[in-house]
Amino acid sequence: MLDLMVLAPESEEPLFQQIRRHIAEGIRRGDIPTGARLPSTRALARRLGVCRLTVINAYAELAADVLVEPSHGSGTFVRKESP
């Protein structure tokens, strides 16, 4: 699912918000299952051709939305329980 993510740099929506929206929609649809480990920020930034900070900000927004849980040293995981 994340491999199919296409960003629109010309959009008024910031890139980090586009990434957050794509991942959040995937989680809500069940395309990204609970407990799944998201790609590292470096790997996803490289894959999407964006700055790592862009992905870090997207993951921070997802954590604030209580959709993912960062685990220091282990990665970022989709929460097992939805809010």
Secondary structure, DSSP 8 states (H G I E B T S, - for coil): -GGG----TTSSS-HHHHHHHHHHHHHHHTSS-TT-B---HHHHHHHHTS-HHHHHHHHHHHHHTTSEEEETTTEEEE-SS--
